[in-house]
């Protein structure tokens, strides 16, 4: 009986039951509150997502800059042979690789700029000749070393015949192509090799910049390529400069007008020319070397959306084939060092053989 009375009392006060249902105003109010909460959450998550994307892009840019900078610095450190050897004009039409310790004021700068056409390349490139120091092997010309050493000549009585750096008649038991005896030999198939001396000669007609002759000290050098299928049987090098590029005058590196030597400028068009023209100077080192090198190119390629800059690309020259007259060389597939690059400027002082750079990167 008490339970029935309690139930009647609750129904009378309408405390738990509403027989009228939900009004339209209440539905609209509840929907508005839900929509407001949803929009607030959407704005929050959208802002958080954008922030996350920007932070991720910043991290990626930092990693790209750090990694690319490390490779650049390593190439610069090992690019000593490039100076006073390669002919590359800078932004002021001067020889970028001039090196003169007595020039305290001279400066050079070379700027690569991202083009405004998607996929196209910068008008200028930077080329470096990078040494693999671990492959250096001593080489000596006739008459410049103790009696009895003939490399790379063959001497029979009074007859002197040039045979080649790796000719079996010269040193049959010490072949440079034998990796078991020379683990880090430069004499490997398709390698680009540099012959150089420890002596610098005063070149009186150094003229990389047209009409601007100067006198600079240059070590005698020859750049070649091991073009044989079997390096054990290769004794001579193919001149690399026979492959020319528009913005790099490789032909320039062969001409030397050495002070005190009369006649026309010396043309080092083969390794025999290199050894034949080493001039003995009292008190100076008589050493000469053969070592493996890499010809490296840097340039910028515009992104598909060029307004975001371009990619700084690095590639090495690769040679293949057995031609004895012209090296079959082309640049390998390029790798991206730094992305979203607007421009990069390489600069240096003539007094030192070093390169610095500044880079402008697109910011989102």
KEKE-3310 file (N, C-alpha, C; in steps of 0.2 Angstrom, whole numbers, plus 5000, padded with zeros to 4 digits):
npx = (5004:5010:5020:5012:5006:5018:5022:5012:5013:5026:5023:5013:5021:5029:5042:5051:5046:5042:5029:5027:5038:5053:5057:5057:5066:5074:5081:5088:5096:5104:5110:5117:5127:5134:5139:5147:5157:5162:5168:5177:5186:5190:5197:5207:5214:5218:5226:5236:5240:5246:5256:5264:5267:5275:5285:5291:5295:5305:5314:5318:5324:5334:5342:5345:5353:5363:5369:5372:5381:5391:5396:5400:5410:5420:5423:5429:5440:5448:5451:5463:5471:5464:5466:5474:5474:5462:5451:5439:5427:5422:5409:5413:5420:5432:5446:5441:5448:5461:5476:5487:5499:5505:5495:5486:5474:5465:5449:5436:5421:5407:5391:5378:5362:5344:5335:5320:5312:5304:5312:5324:5341:5354:5363:5376:5389:5399:5415:5426:5441:5444:5454:5459:5467:5473:5477:5489:5504:5521:5530:5544:5554:5566:5583:5581:5582:5590:5604:5601:5587:5574:5561:5548:5554:5563:5579:5592:5608:5614:5601:5586:5570:5553:5541:5530:5520:5516:5522:5526:5540:5547:5545:5542:5538:5531:5518:5507:5493:5491:5482:5485:5498:5498:5487:5479:5479:5480:5478:5467:5453:5445:5448:5450:5465:5478:5493:5506:5518:5530:5535:5533:5531:5534:5522:5521:5511:5498:5482:5467:5456:5450:5461:5467:5482:5493:5506:5508:5512:5513:5510:5517:5506:5496:5481:5473:5465:5462:5460:5459:5453:5459:5468:5480:5487:5488:5498:5499:5490:5474:5472:5461:5456:5451:5438:5427:5419:5406:5407:5419:5435:5444:5454:5463:5471:5482:5492:5508:5518:5533:5544:5560:5561:5562:5554:5538:5523:5523:5514:5505:5501:5500:5506:5520:5524:5522:5532:5544:5545:5548:5557:5573:5576:5588:5588:5574:5560:5561:5550:5537:5520:5507:5490:5473:5459:5443:5432:5421:5405:5394:5378:5362:5345:5329:5315:5299:5288:5295:5295:5297:5311:5326:5335:5351:5363:5374:5387:5398:5411:5412:5421:5422:5426:5437:5444:5458:5460:5450:5443:5428:5418:5406:5394:5389:5373:5364:5365:5355:5359:5355:5339:5326:5333:5337:5348:5366:5382:5398:5413:5430:5447:5461:5473:5473:5471:5457:5439:5424:5406:5389:5372:5356:5340:5323:5310:5295)
npy = (4994:5006:5008:5010:5022:5031:5030:5036:5049:5053:5054:5064:5075:5076:5073:5063:5060:5066:5070:5078:5077:5082:5099:5110:5121:5116:5106:5113:5121:5111:5105:5116:5118:5106:5107:5119:5114:5104:5111:5119:5109:5104:5116:5116:5104:5106:5117:5111:5101:5108:5115:5104:5099:5110:5110:5097:5100:5109:5102:5092:5101:5106:5094:5091:5102:5101:5088:5090:5100:5094:5086:5095:5102:5092:5089:5101:5102:5092:5097:5102:5101:5107:5121:5134:5126:5121:5130:5141:5153:5167:5176:5189:5187:5183:5172:5159:5150:5155:5156:5164:5167:5179:5189:5199:5205:5200:5193:5181:5176:5165:5162:5151:5150:5147:5142:5149:5141:5126:5111:5114:5119:5127:5141:5142:5131:5122:5116:5103:5096:5082:5074:5057:5053:5042:5034:5038:5036:5036:5042:5044:5054:5050:5052:5061:5055:5043:5034:5021:5019:5019:5021:5030:5026:5016:5011:5007:5004:5019:5022:5029:5026:5030:5021:5020:5022:5011:5000:4983:4980:4989:4987:4973:4965:4973:4977:4991:4988:4977:4972:4965:4968:4982:4988:5000:5005:5017:5013:5007:5000:5011:5022:5039:5048:5058:5065:5073:5085:5089:5101:5118:5129:5145:5151:5160:5165:5163:5163:5163:5171:5180:5190:5194:5192:5184:5180:5165:5153:5136:5119:5106:5097:5082:5076:5061:5045:5029:5018:5004:4987:4978:4983:4978:4977:4989:5003:5017:5033:5039:5056:5066:5079:5079:5077:5090:5103:5116:5126:5124:5125:5113:5112:5122:5118:5111:5119:5127:5140:5141:5150:5155:5145:5144:5147:5141:5139:5125:5111:5099:5086:5072:5059:5057:5069:5076:5070:5072:5086:5090:5101:5102:5110:5117:5113:5111:5100:5084:5075:5066:5062:5049:5048:5044:5053:5062:5070:5082:5089:5102:5109:5117:5112:5117:5115:5106:5114:5129:5140:5136:5135:5125:5110:5107:5099:5085:5077:5064:5063:5049:5037:5026:5012:5008:5016:5023:5036:5045:5049:5041:5048:5053:5062:5055:5048:5061:5066:5073:5085:5097:5103:5114:5126:5143:5150:5148:5154:5153:5158:5165:5169:5175:5172:5160:5142:5139:5137:5144:5146:5153:5151:5152:5148:5142:5147:5140)
npz = (5000:5004:4994:4983:4985:4986:4973:4966:4971:4966:4952:4952:4956:4945:4945:4939:4927:4911:4902:4891:4882:4872:4868:4853:4854:4864:4857:4847:4855:4861:4850:4845:4855:4854:4841:4842:4851:4843:4832:4839:4844:4831:4826:4835:4833:4820:4821:4829:4821:4810:4816:4820:4807:4803:4813:4810:4796:4799:4806:4797:4787:4795:4797:4784:4780:4789:4786:4772:4773:4779:4770:4760:4766:4768:4755:4751:4759:4754:4741:4736:4724:4715:4715:4706:4695:4689:4678:4681:4680:4691:4699:4695:4683:4685:4689:4698:4706:4709:4717:4727:4738:4741:4738:4747:4747:4737:4733:4729:4722:4719:4714:4714:4708:4710:4696:4688:4681:4682:4686:4679:4678:4687:4681:4683:4689:4702:4701:4708:4711:4719:4731:4734:4747:4752:4742:4737:4728:4726:4712:4701:4690:4677:4681:4691:4703:4714:4707:4695:4697:4686:4683:4675:4664:4651:4651:4640:4638:4630:4626:4629:4633:4635:4644:4652:4667:4673:4667:4663:4660:4667:4681:4685:4696:4704:4701:4699:4698:4706:4718:4730:4733:4733:4742:4743:4730:4717:4704:4697:4687:4676:4684:4689:4688:4695:4691:4699:4705:4718:4716:4713:4699:4691:4682:4669:4660:4665:4662:4665:4666:4653:4644:4655:4660:4672:4684:4691:4704:4700:4703:4692:4683:4678:4672:4671:4664:4668:4656:4653:4651:4660:4673:4676:4665:4659:4655:4652:4653:4648:4642:4652:4649:4637:4636:4637:4645:4646:4655:4661:4659:4654:4645:4648:4658:4653:4649:4651:4654:4658:4669:4663:4654:4637:4622:4615:4626:4637:4633:4642:4637:4639:4649:4647:4643:4655:4664:4656:4656:4669:4679:4686:4701:4711:4729:4730:4732:4724:4722:4715:4711:4710:4711:4715:4710:4711:4701:4705:4704:4708:4708:4706:4705:4700:4710:4707:4711:4709:4717:4729:4730:4726:4723:4730:4721:4720:4711:4704:4691:4680:4672:4658:4647:4633:4625:4617:4614:4617:4632:4638:4647:4659:4670:4685:4692:4700:4717:4731:4741:4749:4752:4745:4742:4739:4734:4733:4739:4735:4742:4744:4749:4739:4745:4752:4750:4752:4754:4758:4761:4759:4762:4756:4761:4757:4767:4775)
capx = (5000:5014:5023:5008:5006:5024:5022:5007:5016:5031:5019:5010:5025:5032:5049:5055:5043:5039:5025:5027:5044:5058:5054:5062:5071:5079:5085:5092:5101:5109:5114:5122:5132:5138:5142:5152:5162:5165:5172:5183:5190:5193:5202:5213:5218:5220:5232:5241:5243:5250:5262:5268:5270:5281:5291:5294:5299:5311:5319:5320:5328:5341:5345:5347:5358:5369:5372:5374:5387:5397:5399:5403:5416:5424:5426:5433:5446:5452:5451:5469:5474:5460:5468:5479:5474:5455:5449:5432:5426:5418:5404:5416:5423:5439:5448:5439:5453:5467:5479:5493:5500:5507:5489:5482:5467:5460:5444:5433:5414:5404:5385:5373:5355:5339:5331:5313:5309:5303:5316:5330:5347:5357:5367:5383:5391:5405:5418:5431:5446:5445:5459:5458:5474:5475:5479:5495:5510:5527:5533:5550:5556:5573:5588:5580:5582:5597:5606:5598:5580:5572:5554:5544:5558:5567:5586:5597:5614:5612:5594:5581:5563:5547:5537:5524:5520:5514:5524:5529:5547:5550:5545:5537:5536:5528:5513:5502:5487:5490:5479:5488:5504:5496:5480:5475:5482:5476:5479:5461:5450:5441:5449:5453:5471:5482:5500:5508:5525:5531:5539:5529:5534:5531:5519:5521:5506:5492:5477:5460:5451:5452:5464:5470:5487:5496:5511:5507:5516:5508:5514:5516:5501:5493:5475:5471:5460:5464:5454:5460:5449:5463:5473:5487:5490:5488:5504:5498:5484:5471:5470:5454:5454:5448:5431:5426:5412:5405:5409:5425:5440:5449:5460:5468:5476:5488:5497:5512:5524:5537:5549:5566:5561:5561:5549:5531:5521:5523:5508:5506:5495:5501:5510:5527:5525:5523:5539:5549:5546:5550:5563:5576:5578:5592:5585:5567:5558:5560:5545:5531:5515:5501:5485:5466:5455:5436:5430:5415:5401:5389:5373:5355:5340:5323:5309:5293:5286:5301:5294:5300:5318:5328:5339:5358:5365:5381:5388:5405:5412:5413:5423:5421:5428:5444:5447:5465:5461:5446:5439:5421:5416:5400:5393:5384:5366:5365:5362:5352:5363:5351:5333:5323:5338:5336:5355:5372:5387:5405:5418:5436:5452:5466:5479:5473:5467:5451:5432:5418:5400:5383:5366:5349:5335:5316:5306:5288)
capy = (5000:5012:5008:5013:5029:5034:5031:5042:5056:5055:5055:5070:5081:5075:5073:5059:5059:5072:5067:5083:5076:5088:5105:5112:5125:5112:5102:5118:5123:5106:5105:5122:5117:5101:5110:5123:5109:5100:5116:5121:5103:5104:5121:5114:5099:5108:5121:5107:5097:5113:5116:5098:5099:5115:5108:5092:5103:5113:5097:5090:5106:5106:5088:5092:5107:5098:5083:5093:5104:5090:5083:5100:5103:5086:5090:5107:5100:5088:5099:5106:5101:5112:5128:5136:5121:5122:5137:5142:5160:5168:5181:5195:5185:5182:5165:5158:5145:5158:5155:5168:5169:5186:5193:5199:5208:5197:5189:5178:5173:5161:5161:5147:5153:5142:5145:5150:5136:5119:5106:5117:5119:5134:5143:5140:5125:5122:5109:5102:5090:5080:5068:5051:5053:5035:5030:5041:5032:5040:5041:5048:5054:5048:5057:5065:5050:5039:5030:5014:5019:5021:5022:5026:5025:5010:5013:5001:5008:5026:5023:5030:5025:5031:5015:5021:5022:5004:4995:4977:4980:4993:4984:4967:4962:4978:4980:4995:4985:4971:4975:4961:4972:4989:4988:5006:5008:5021:5010:5002:5001:5017:5027:5046:5048:5064:5065:5080:5086:5093:5108:5123:5133:5151:5151:5167:5166:5161:5167:5160:5176:5182:5196:5195:5187:5185:5175:5162:5147:5131:5113:5103:5091:5079:5073:5056:5041:5022:5016:4997:4983:4975:4988:4975:4977:4996:5007:5024:5036:5044:5063:5067:5085:5078:5078:5097:5106:5123:5131:5122:5125:5108:5112:5127:5115:5108:5124:5130:5144:5141:5155:5153:5140:5148:5144:5141:5136:5118:5107:5093:5082:5065:5058:5057:5076:5077:5068:5075:5093:5092:5105:5101:5116:5116:5114:5109:5093:5080:5070:5067:5057:5047:5047:5043:5059:5063:5077:5083:5095:5105:5113:5118:5110:5120:5110:5106:5121:5132:5145:5134:5134:5120:5105:5107:5092:5083:5071:5063:5061:5042:5035:5018:5011:5006:5020:5025:5042:5050:5046:5040:5050:5057:5063:5050:5051:5066:5065:5079:5087:5101:5105:5121:5131:5148:5151:5147:5158:5151:5163:5163:5174:5172:5171:5154:5137:5137:5139:5145:5147:5155:5148:5155:5142:5144:5145:5139)
capz = (5000:5004:4988:4978:4987:4984:4965:4964:4973:4961:4946:4953:4956:4938:4946:4935:4921:4907:4897:4886:4878:4871:4864:4847:4857:4868:4852:4844:4860:4862:4844:4845:4860:4851:4835:4845:4854:4837:4829:4844:4843:4824:4826:4840:4830:4814:4823:4831:4815:4806:4820:4819:4801:4803:4817:4806:4791:4802:4808:4791:4784:4799:4795:4777:4780:4793:4782:4766:4775:4781:4763:4757:4770:4767:4748:4751:4763:4750:4734:4735:4718:4710:4715:4701:4690:4685:4676:4682:4681:4696:4697:4692:4678:4687:4690:4705:4710:4709:4724:4728:4745:4741:4737:4753:4746:4732:4735:4724:4724:4714:4716:4711:4710:4708:4691:4689:4677:4686:4684:4675:4682:4688:4675:4685:4693:4705:4700:4712:4710:4726:4731:4739:4750:4754:4736:4734:4727:4723:4705:4700:4683:4676:4682:4697:4709:4715:4701:4694:4697:4679:4682:4671:4658:4650:4649:4638:4636:4629:4623:4634:4630:4639:4644:4656:4675:4676:4662:4666:4659:4672:4688:4684:4702:4708:4697:4703:4698:4710:4725:4735:4735:4734:4744:4742:4724:4713:4698:4696:4681:4676:4689:4686:4691:4695:4692:4702:4708:4724:4714:4709:4694:4690:4676:4667:4656:4668:4659:4665:4664:4646:4643:4661:4662:4678:4685:4698:4705:4699:4702:4686:4684:4672:4674:4666:4666:4667:4652:4651:4655:4665:4675:4677:4658:4657:4658:4651:4655:4643:4645:4654:4647:4630:4638:4639:4648:4644:4660:4664:4653:4656:4641:4651:4663:4650:4646:4656:4652:4664:4669:4662:4649:4631:4617:4616:4632:4637:4633:4645:4634:4640:4655:4645:4643:4662:4666:4652:4658:4676:4679:4692:4704:4718:4735:4730:4732:4718:4722:4711:4714:4706:4716:4713:4712:4709:4698:4708:4701:4712:4704:4709:4701:4703:4712:4703:4713:4709:4722:4736:4729:4722:4727:4728:4719:4719:4706:4702:4685:4680:4665:4656:4640:4632:4620:4619:4612:4620:4638:4638:4654:4660:4677:4688:4694:4705:4724:4734:4747:4753:4748:4746:4742:4734:4731:4737:4736:4737:4742:4746:4748:4735:4749:4755:4746:4756:4751:4762:4758:4763:4758:4757:4760:4757:4773:4774)
cpx = (5004:5018:5019:5007:5012:5024:5017:5009:5021:5028:5016:5014:5029:5040:5054:5052:5040:5035:5025:5033:5049:5056:5059:5067:5076:5084:5090:5098:5106:5113:5119:5128:5137:5142:5148:5158:5166:5170:5178:5188:5194:5198:5208:5217:5221:5227:5238:5244:5248:5256:5267:5271:5276:5287:5295:5298:5305:5316:5322:5325:5335:5345:5349:5353:5364:5373:5375:5381:5393:5400:5403:5410:5422:5427:5430:5440:5451:5453:5457:5471:5470:5462:5474:5479:5467:5454:5442:5431:5421:5412:5406:5420:5431:5440:5446:5444:5460:5470:5486:5494:5502:5501:5485:5475:5462:5455:5440:5426:5411:5397:5381:5366:5350:5335:5324:5309:5309:5308:5323:5335:5350:5362:5374:5384:5398:5408:5424:5435:5447:5449:5457:5466:5477:5478:5486:5501:5515:5529:5539:5552:5564:5578:5587:5580:5589:5598:5603:5591:5578:5565:5552:5548:5562:5574:5590:5603:5613:5605:5590:5574:5558:5543:5530:5524:5520:5516:5528:5537:5550:5550:5540:5535:5532:5523:5508:5495:5486:5488:5482:5495:5503:5488:5476:5478:5477:5474:5473:5457:5445:5442:5452:5459:5475:5489:5502:5515:5525:5534:5533:5533:5530:5529:5518:5515:5499:5486:5470:5455:5454:5455:5467:5476:5490:5501:5509:5511:5511:5513:5512:5511:5498:5487:5473:5466:5463:5459:5455:5455:5452:5468:5480:5491:5490:5494:5503:5491:5481:5470:5463:5452:5451:5441:5430:5419:5412:5408:5415:5430:5446:5455:5465:5473:5482:5494:5501:5517:5528:5543:5556:5567:5558:5556:5542:5529:5521:5516:5508:5500:5496:5506:5518:5529:5526:5530:5545:5550:5547:5557:5566:5578:5582:5588:5577:5566:5558:5555:5540:5526:5510:5496:5478:5463:5448:5435:5422:5411:5395:5384:5366:5350:5333:5318:5303:5289:5292:5301:5297:5308:5320:5332:5347:5360:5372:5382:5396:5406:5415:5415:5423:5423:5435:5447:5453:5466:5456:5442:5432:5419:5410:5398:5388:5378:5368:5362:5360:5356:5358:5345:5331:5328:5336:5343:5360:5378:5394:5410:5425:5441:5457:5472:5479:5469:5461:5445:5427:5412:5394:5377:5360:5344:5328:5313:5299:5285)
cpy = (5006:5013:5012:5020:5033:5035:5036:5049:5058:5057:5062:5076:5081:5076:5069:5058:5065:5070:5072:5081:5082:5093:5106:5116:5121:5109:5107:5120:5118:5105:5110:5121:5111:5103:5115:5119:5106:5105:5118:5115:5103:5110:5119:5109:5101:5112:5116:5103:5102:5114:5110:5097:5104:5113:5102:5095:5106:5108:5094:5095:5106:5100:5088:5096:5104:5092:5085:5097:5100:5087:5089:5102:5098:5087:5096:5106:5096:5090:5103:5106:5105:5118:5129:5130:5121:5129:5138:5150:5162:5174:5188:5193:5185:5174:5163:5154:5148:5157:5158:5170:5176:5191:5193:5202:5205:5193:5186:5175:5170:5159:5156:5149:5148:5146:5146:5146:5129:5114:5108:5118:5126:5135:5142:5134:5126:5116:5109:5096:5087:5073:5063:5050:5047:5031:5033:5036:5036:5037:5046:5048:5052:5054:5061:5061:5046:5035:5023:5014:5022:5023:5029:5025:5018:5012:5007:5005:5015:5027:5024:5030:5026:5025:5016:5020:5014:4999:4989:4977:4984:4990:4978:4964:4967:4981:4984:4992:4979:4973:4971:4965:4979:4989:4994:5009:5012:5018:5005:5004:5007:5022:5033:5047:5055:5063:5072:5079:5090:5100:5112:5128:5139:5151:5158:5170:5163:5165:5163:5165:5179:5189:5198:5190:5189:5179:5172:5155:5141:5124:5110:5097:5089:5075:5067:5051:5034:5018:5008:4993:4979:4980:4985:4976:4985:5000:5014:5026:5039:5050:5064:5074:5085:5079:5085:5098:5113:5128:5129:5121:5120:5109:5117:5123:5112:5113:5127:5134:5146:5146:5152:5148:5144:5144:5145:5138:5129:5116:5100:5089:5074:5065:5058:5065:5078:5076:5071:5083:5095:5095:5104:5108:5115:5118:5113:5102:5090:5075:5071:5061:5055:5045:5047:5050:5058:5070:5077:5089:5096:5109:5113:5116:5113:5114:5111:5113:5125:5138:5143:5132:5128:5115:5107:5100:5091:5077:5071:5061:5053:5041:5027:5018:5009:5010:5022:5032:5047:5046:5046:5042:5054:5057:5058:5053:5055:5064:5072:5080:5091:5103:5112:5126:5136:5150:5149:5150:5155:5156:5161:5169:5171:5170:5164:5149:5134:5140:5139:5146:5150:5153:5151:5149:5145:5142:5145:5145)
cpz = (5000:4998:4983:4979:4985:4976:4963:4966:4968:4954:4946:4953:4949:4939:4941:4928:4918:4901:4891:4881:4878:4866:4858:4850:4860:4863:4849:4848:4861:4856:4843:4849:4857:4845:4837:4848:4848:4834:4833:4843:4836:4824:4830:4836:4824:4815:4825:4826:4811:4810:4820:4813:4800:4807:4813:4800:4793:4803:4802:4787:4788:4798:4789:4777:4783:4788:4775:4767:4776:4775:4760:4760:4769:4760:4748:4754:4758:4742:4733:4728:4713:4710:4710:4696:4686:4683:4676:4684:4686:4694:4694:4686:4679:4689:4697:4709:4710:4717:4724:4735:4746:4740:4743:4753:4742:4735:4728:4727:4718:4717:4711:4713:4707:4702:4692:4684:4681:4682:4680:4680:4682:4682:4676:4689:4696:4704:4705:4710:4717:4726:4736:4741:4751:4748:4734:4734:4724:4716:4704:4692:4683:4677:4688:4704:4709:4708:4701:4694:4690:4678:4680:4664:4657:4647:4647:4634:4636:4627:4629:4631:4636:4639:4647:4663:4677:4671:4665:4665:4664:4679:4687:4690:4706:4704:4701:4703:4702:4717:4731:4738:4736:4736:4743:4735:4720:4706:4697:4690:4681:4681:4686:4691:4690:4696:4694:4704:4714:4722:4711:4705:4693:4683:4674:4663:4658:4666:4659:4663:4658:4646:4650:4663:4668:4679:4692:4698:4704:4699:4695:4687:4678:4675:4668:4668:4664:4663:4650:4654:4660:4667:4676:4670:4655:4660:4656:4652:4649:4646:4646:4651:4640:4631:4641:4641:4647:4649:4664:4659:4655:4651:4644:4655:4660:4648:4652:4652:4658:4664:4668:4656:4642:4627:4619:4623:4632:4637:4636:4643:4635:4646:4654:4645:4651:4665:4662:4654:4665:4676:4686:4695:4711:4724:4735:4729:4725:4717:4717:4713:4709:4711:4712:4715:4709:4706:4700:4705:4706:4707:4707:4703:4704:4704:4707:4704:4714:4715:4728:4735:4725:4726:4725:4727:4718:4715:4705:4695:4685:4673:4664:4649:4640:4627:4622:4617:4615:4626:4637:4645:4654:4668:4679:4690:4700:4712:4727:4740:4752:4749:4750:4746:4737:4731:4736:4734:4739:4737:4745:4745:4744:4739:4751:4750:4750:4753:4757:4758:4762:4759:4760:4755:4761:4764:4772:4778)
residu = (UNK:UNK:UNK:UNK:UNK:UNK:UNK:UNK:UNK:UNK:UNK:UNK:UNK:UNK:UNK:UNK:UNK:UNK:UNK:UNK:UNK:UNK:UNK:UNK:UNK:UNK:UNK:UNK:UNK:UNK:UNK:UNK:UNK:UNK:UNK:UNK:UNK:UNK:UNK:UNK:UNK:UNK:UNK:UNK:UNK:UNK:UNK:UNK:UNK:UNK:UNK:UNK:UNK:UNK:UNK:UNK:UNK:UNK:UNK:UNK:UNK:UNK:UNK:UNK:UNK:UNK:UNK:UNK:UNK:UNK:UNK:UNK:UNK:UNK:UNK:UNK:UNK:UNK:UNK:UNK:UNK:UNK:UNK:UNK:UNK:UNK:UNK:UNK:UNK:UNK:UNK:UNK:UNK:UNK:UNK:UNK:UNK:UNK:UNK:UNK:UNK:UNK:UNK:UNK:UNK:UNK:UNK:UNK:UNK:UNK:UNK:UNK:UNK:UNK:UNK:UNK:UNK:UNK:UNK:UNK:UNK:UNK:UNK:UNK:UNK:UNK:UNK:UNK:UNK:UNK:UNK:UNK:UNK:UNK:UNK:UNK:UNK:UNK:UNK:UNK:UNK:UNK:UNK:UNK:UNK:UNK:UNK:UNK:UNK:UNK:UNK:UNK:UNK:UNK:UNK:UNK:UNK:UNK:UNK:UNK:UNK:UNK:UNK:UNK:UNK:UNK:UNK:UNK:UNK:UNK:UNK:UNK:UNK:UNK:UNK:UNK:UNK:UNK:UNK:UNK:UNK:UNK:UNK:UNK:UNK:UNK:UNK:UNK:UNK:UNK:UNK:UNK:UNK:UNK:UNK:UNK:UNK:UNK:UNK:UNK:UNK:UNK:UNK:UNK:UNK:UNK:UNK:UNK:UNK:UNK:UNK:UNK:UNK:UNK:UNK:UNK:UNK:UNK:UNK:UNK:UNK:UNK:UNK:UNK:UNK:UNK:UNK:UNK:UNK:UNK:UNK:UNK:UNK:UNK:UNK:UNK:UNK:UNK:UNK:UNK:UNK:UNK:UNK:UNK:UNK:UNK:UNK:UNK:UNK:UNK:UNK:UNK:UNK:UNK:UNK:UNK:UNK:UNK:UNK:UNK:UNK:UNK:UNK:UNK:UNK:UNK:UNK:UNK:UNK:UNK:UNK:UNK:UNK:UNK:UNK:UNK:UNK:UNK:UNK:UNK:UNK:UNK:UNK:UNK:UNK:UNK:UNK:UNK:UNK:UNK:UNK:UNK:UNK:UNK:UNK:UNK:UNK:UNK:UNK:UNK:UNK:UNK:UNK:UNK:UNK:UNK:UNK:UNK:UNK:UNK:UNK:UNK:UNK:UNK:UNK:UNK:UNK:UNK:UNK:UNK:UNK:UNK:UNK:UNK:UNK:UNK:UNK:UNK:UNK:UNK:UNK:UNK:UNK:UNK:UNK:UNK:UNK:UNK:UNK:UNK:UNK:UNK:UNK:UNK:UNK:UNK:UNK:UNK:UNK:UNK:UNK:UNK:UNK:UNK:UNK:UNK:UNK:UNK:UNK:UNK:UNK:UNK:UNK:UNK)
# end
